[in-house]
Amino acid sequence: MATMKTYTVAGTSTLNGVTKVRFAQDYVSRFKILNKNGHSNIELIELGGEFSKEDICKTLMAHPKFQSEDQQSAIAQFVVKNIKPAAKAEPTVEVAQEKVEEPAQA
């Protein structure tokens, strides 16, 4: 069974006009790296626990700091490209079998 990676910090940043979702374990280190590499509009939050990328995206979509059109679009694109939908269970239909009595032979 594969382990699911979790993160404590997430947000968005823009590089060369493209806004993307960012995930990290440490706020300060991630902010410094993004800033050093020329990112703008860096918006990160500490999540208060460890969460999967799927759970983080749900949080970011509803969070007031991530409501700009660019941010919402980046989060939605990440979800479409990277989050696999849960497998839908096939509905099971139970067929009641009636007990059929055969007519008695005379």
N, C-alpha and C positions, 0 to 999 in steps of 0.2 A: 504494500500500500504506500503510495507516494505521500510525502508530507506536504501540507499546505503552508505556504509561506505567509507570514503575517507582518503587519507594519503598524507603527505607532504614530507616524507623521504622514500627512498627505496634503495635496493641494494641486495647484496649477502654476505654470509659468509659460512665458512666450519667448521663443527664439526665432529670429528671422521671420517674424510675422505669423508663426504657427504656434498655437496654444496647445499644450499637452498636459495630461494628468501626471503628477509626480508622486512617488511613494518612497518612504525612507524609515529608518529606525531612529535617527537623531535629527532634531530640528536645526540646530546651529550648523552642524556639518553640511547638511543638505542645502541650507540657505547659502552658505559660503561658496559651495561648489557651483551652484546655479549662477550666483552673482559673478563669480570669477570667470565663468564661461560665457558671459554676456547676455544672460537671460534678463528679461524685463517682466514687469507685472507679476512678480513672484508673490504668490499667496499660498502660504502653508499654515496648517493647523495641527496641533497636537491632539490626538484622538482620545486620550484617556484610557488606553488599553490597546491590546493587539487585535487587529482585524484583518480579514481577507480583503483582497482587492474588490471583490463583489460587494461586500458589506460597506467598504469605504466609498465606493461609487454611489451607493444608495444614500449615504450620509452627505456626500458632497452635493448631490443633486438638490437636496432640501436645505442645505446650509446657506444662510444669508450672504456670506462672503463670496459665494460662487454662483451668483445669479446673472452675471453678464452673459450676453449671447455667445461670446467666444468660449467662456468657461463651460457653459451648459452644452455647447456643441462638442467641445473636446471630451467631456465626460461621456456623453452619449456615444460618440464615435469609439471611445475606448471600450465601452460595454459591448457594442455591436461586434467589434473585432476580436475581443479577448475573453469575454465572459460567455461560457457555454451555457445554454439554457438547460435547466434540469430536465432529465429524461422523463417524458410523460409516461405514466403507467398505462398500459392498455386496459381499457375497461373490461372487466370480466363479467360475463353473463352466465348466471347459473340457470340451467334449464331443469325445471322440475320434471322428473320422469314419473309418469303415472303408472301405477301397477295395473296392468291389464289382465283381467282374468279370462282365460280361454273358456269357451263354452264347453260344458261337460258333454262327453261323447255318450250317446245312448245305445 
